Amino acid sequence: MDYFLKLDNIDLQTTFNCGQCFRWNESKTQNGVWTDGKTQLKQEKDGIMLLNIEKSNIPYWENYFAADTDYTALIKQFSQDSTLEAACDFAPGIRVLRQDPFETLISFIISQNNNIKRITGIINKICTNNTFPTPNELSKLNLSEFGLGYRARYVSDAAKKVNSGEINLDEIQKMDYNRAKQELLKILGVGSKVADCVLLFGFNKYESFPKDVWIKRVLAEYYPNGLPSCITGSEGIAQQFLFHYIRSK
């Protein structure tokens, strides 16, 4: 069946290309259609059309696109700050996705000192039948085949620790932000920025505020005295608007 998911603000191209996910590709033959190899999504005026899905999968996609979050209200709230107002005006269709925690963890380990095109290529090679491997499957792969370089041992460590239960992703979901971050930092190669990305995009901890070179530039230029109070509790969502704005303008 096809299912229309009404969303107050969504632009698939901006959302999928703003550095938070790496497996969606735009169709070269069908305008406005995106696929991850299994599911097809079509951009519509007031939302997205989910093509040929099972009815039982609708709640998954509603959660994935954070359909319960009022982005119109968030943008109004953020726009109390002039810089964020400009960022939201620049790309009002950004939504922070709720992604699979393990895939997000591995993706952002791979993302270190890397570009989006190369990250996407590596992840597509790792996926089997367009499905991201489980921790057990990934821990058994010969990672030297995927062009990971020094990141291979980081990916291996993450897969083994999650597979063994040493790092319990379900428990991390229940933890507060600070405790959850400390857990992720136990994984080889996971530093503050990667941990914050994983917490934001994989665990929906919106107080997480990843700081890369672009965001550090934003902080230095626009917020030398600290972030505005209008983003409290939704810092990570505001970060995505700022990140895309400063990188693209």
C-alpha positions as CSV (number, residue, x, y, z in Angstrom):
1,M,0.0,0.0,0.0
2,D,1.0,3.7,-0.4
3,Y,0.6,5.8,2.7
4,F,0.7,9.6,3.0
5,L,2.5,10.9,6.1
6,K,1.4,14.5,6.7
7,L,4.3,16.5,8.3
8,D,4.3,20.2,9.0
9,N,7.8,20.7,7.8
10,I,9.8,18.3,5.7
11,D,12.1,18.5,2.7
12,L,13.6,15.1,2.0
13,Q,16.6,16.4,0.0
14,T,17.7,18.8,2.8
15,T,16.9,16.3,5.6
16,F,18.8,13.5,3.9
17,N,21.8,15.6,2.8
18,C,22.5,17.6,6.0
19,G,24.9,15.1,7.4
20,Q,22.7,13.0,9.8
21,C,22.2,9.9,7.6
22,F,24.0,8.1,4.8
23,R,21.8,5.5,3.1
24,W,19.2,7.5,1.3
25,N,19.7,8.1,-2.4
26,E,17.6,10.2,-4.8
27,S,16.2,8.4,-7.8
28,K,17.7,9.4,-11.2
29,T,14.5,8.6,-13.0
30,Q,11.6,9.5,-10.7
31,N,11.5,13.1,-9.5
32,G,11.2,13.6,-5.8
33,V,11.6,9.9,-5.0
34,W,14.2,8.6,-2.5
35,T,15.2,5.1,-1.6
36,D,17.4,3.3,0.9
37,G,17.4,0.2,-1.3
38,K,14.2,-1.2,0.3
39,T,11.7,1.6,0.9
40,Q,10.7,4.4,-1.5
41,L,9.6,7.8,-0.3
42,K,8.2,10.5,-2.5
43,Q,8.3,14.2,-1.6
44,E,4.8,15.8,-1.4
45,K,3.7,19.3,-0.7
46,D,2.6,18.8,2.9
47,G,4.4,15.6,3.8
48,I,5.8,12.4,2.2
49,M,4.2,9.4,0.4
50,L,5.5,6.0,1.6
51,L,5.4,3.8,-1.4
52,N,4.5,0.1,-1.3
53,I,4.8,-0.4,2.4
54,E,3.1,-2.8,4.8
55,K,0.4,-1.2,7.0
56,S,2.2,-2.6,10.1
57,N,5.3,-0.5,9.2
58,I,3.4,2.9,9.4
59,P,4.3,3.5,13.1
60,Y,8.0,2.9,12.4
61,W,8.0,5.6,9.7
62,E,5.9,8.0,11.9
63,N,8.6,7.6,14.6
64,Y,11.5,7.8,12.1
65,F,10.3,11.2,10.8
66,A,9.4,12.4,14.4
67,A,5.8,13.0,13.3
68,D,4.8,13.7,16.9
69,T,7.2,16.8,17.0
70,D,5.7,20.2,16.0
71,Y,8.5,21.7,13.9
72,T,6.4,24.8,13.1
73,A,6.3,25.6,16.8
74,L,10.0,24.7,17.2
75,I,11.0,27.0,14.3
76,K,8.9,29.8,15.9
77,Q,10.7,29.2,19.2
78,F,14.2,29.2,17.6
79,S,13.4,32.3,15.7
80,Q,13.6,34.4,18.8
81,D,17.3,34.4,18.0
82,S,18.2,36.3,14.8
83,T,20.9,33.8,13.7
84,L,18.6,30.8,14.1
85,E,15.8,32.7,12.4
86,A,18.0,33.1,9.4
87,A,19.0,29.4,9.6
88,C,15.4,28.2,9.8
89,D,14.4,30.5,6.9
90,F,17.2,29.1,4.8
91,A,16.1,25.5,5.2
92,P,12.8,25.1,7.1
93,G,12.3,21.5,5.9
94,I,15.0,19.9,8.0
95,R,13.8,17.3,10.5
96,V,16.1,15.3,12.9
97,L,15.5,11.7,12.1
98,R,15.1,8.9,14.7
99,Q,17.5,6.3,13.4
100,D,18.6,2.8,14.5
101,P,21.1,3.3,17.3
102,F,23.6,0.6,16.1
103,E,23.6,1.8,12.5
104,T,24.0,5.4,13.8
105,L,26.9,4.4,16.0
106,I,28.8,2.7,13.2
107,S,28.0,5.4,10.7
108,F,29.4,8.1,12.8
109,I,32.5,6.1,13.7
110,I,33.1,5.8,10.0
111,S,32.4,9.5,9.5
112,Q,35.5,10.6,11.4
113,N,37.8,12.7,9.1
114,N,35.7,11.6,6.2
115,N,33.4,13.2,3.6
116,I,29.7,12.3,3.0
117,K,30.3,10.7,-0.4
118,R,32.9,8.4,0.9
119,I,31.0,7.6,4.1
120,T,28.0,6.7,2.0
121,G,30.1,4.4,-0.3
122,I,31.6,2.5,2.7
123,I,28.2,2.0,4.4
124,N,26.6,0.8,1.1
125,K,29.4,-1.8,0.8
126,I,28.9,-3.0,4.4
127,C,25.1,-3.4,3.9
128,T,24.0,-6.8,2.7
129,N,20.8,-7.0,0.6
130,N,20.3,-3.3,1.5
131,T,20.1,-4.2,5.2
132,F,22.6,-2.9,7.8
133,P,24.4,-5.7,9.5
134,T,23.6,-6.7,13.0
135,P,26.3,-6.4,15.7
136,N,26.9,-10.1,15.4
137,E,27.1,-10.0,11.6
138,L,29.4,-7.0,11.6
139,S,31.8,-8.5,14.1
140,K,32.4,-11.4,11.8
141,L,33.1,-9.4,8.6
142,N,36.6,-8.8,7.2
143,L,36.5,-5.0,7.7
144,S,39.8,-4.6,5.7
145,E,37.7,-5.1,2.5
146,F,35.7,-1.9,2.9
147,G,38.3,0.9,2.8
148,L,37.8,1.8,6.5
149,G,41.5,2.4,7.1
150,Y,42.3,3.1,10.8
151,R,38.6,3.2,11.5
152,A,38.3,-0.6,11.0
153,R,39.5,-1.3,14.5
154,Y,37.1,1.2,15.9
155,V,34.2,-0.4,14.0
156,S,35.3,-3.8,15.1
157,D,35.5,-2.7,18.8
158,A,32.0,-1.2,18.6
159,A,30.5,-4.3,17.0
160,K,32.1,-6.7,19.5
161,K,31.2,-4.6,22.6
162,V,27.5,-4.2,21.5
163,N,27.3,-7.9,20.4
164,S,28.7,-9.1,23.8
165,G,26.4,-6.8,25.8
166,E,29.3,-4.9,27.2
167,I,27.7,-1.9,25.6
168,N,23.9,-2.2,25.9
169,L,22.1,0.1,23.5
170,D,18.7,-0.5,25.1
171,E,20.0,0.6,28.4
172,I,21.7,3.6,26.9
173,Q,18.3,4.7,25.6
174,K,17.0,4.7,29.2
175,M,19.9,6.7,30.6
176,D,20.1,10.5,30.9
177,Y,22.3,12.3,28.5
178,N,25.5,12.5,30.6
179,R,25.5,8.9,31.7
180,A,24.6,7.7,28.1
181,K,27.6,9.7,26.7
182,Q,30.0,8.2,29.2
183,E,28.9,4.7,28.1
184,L,29.5,5.5,24.4
185,L,32.9,6.9,25.2
186,K,34.0,3.4,26.4
187,I,34.1,2.4,22.7
188,L,37.5,2.7,21.0
189,G,37.6,5.7,18.7
190,V,34.4,7.3,20.0
191,G,35.1,10.8,21.2
192,S,32.9,13.6,22.3
193,K,31.7,14.7,18.9
194,V,30.9,11.2,17.7
195,A,29.1,10.3,20.9
196,D,27.0,13.5,20.7
197,C,26.0,12.6,17.1
198,V,25.0,9.1,18.1
199,L,23.0,10.4,21.0
200,L,21.2,13.0,18.9
201,F,20.5,10.9,15.8
202,G,20.3,7.4,17.3
203,F,18.9,8.0,20.8
204,N,16.8,11.2,20.3
205,K,18.6,13.0,23.2
206,Y,17.9,16.4,21.9
207,E,20.1,18.2,24.5
208,S,23.1,16.7,22.7
209,F,24.9,19.4,20.7
210,P,27.6,17.9,18.4
211,K,30.5,20.3,17.8
212,D,32.5,19.9,14.6
213,V,34.6,22.5,12.8
214,W,31.5,24.2,11.3
215,I,29.6,24.4,14.6
216,K,32.7,25.7,16.4
217,R,32.8,28.4,13.8
218,V,29.2,29.2,14.5
219,L,29.8,29.3,18.3
220,A,32.8,31.6,17.9
221,E,31.2,34.0,15.4
222,Y,27.6,34.2,16.7
223,Y,27.5,32.8,20.2
224,P,30.7,33.7,22.0
225,N,28.7,34.2,25.2
226,G,26.9,30.9,25.0
227,L,23.8,29.5,23.2
228,P,20.5,31.3,23.4
229,S,17.9,30.1,25.9
230,C,15.3,29.7,23.2
231,I,16.8,26.3,22.2
232,T,17.0,24.8,25.7
233,G,15.9,21.2,25.6
234,S,16.1,21.1,21.8
235,E,19.8,22.1,21.3
236,G,20.5,19.2,18.9
237,I,17.6,20.1,16.6
238,A,18.8,23.7,16.5
239,Q,22.3,22.5,15.8
240,Q,21.1,20.9,12.6
241,F,19.6,24.1,11.3
242,L,22.8,26.0,12.2
243,F,25.1,23.3,10.8
244,H,23.3,23.2,7.4
245,Y,23.1,27.0,7.3
246,I,26.7,27.8,8.0
247,R,28.0,25.0,5.7
248,S,25.7,25.9,2.8
249,K,25.3,29.7,2.7
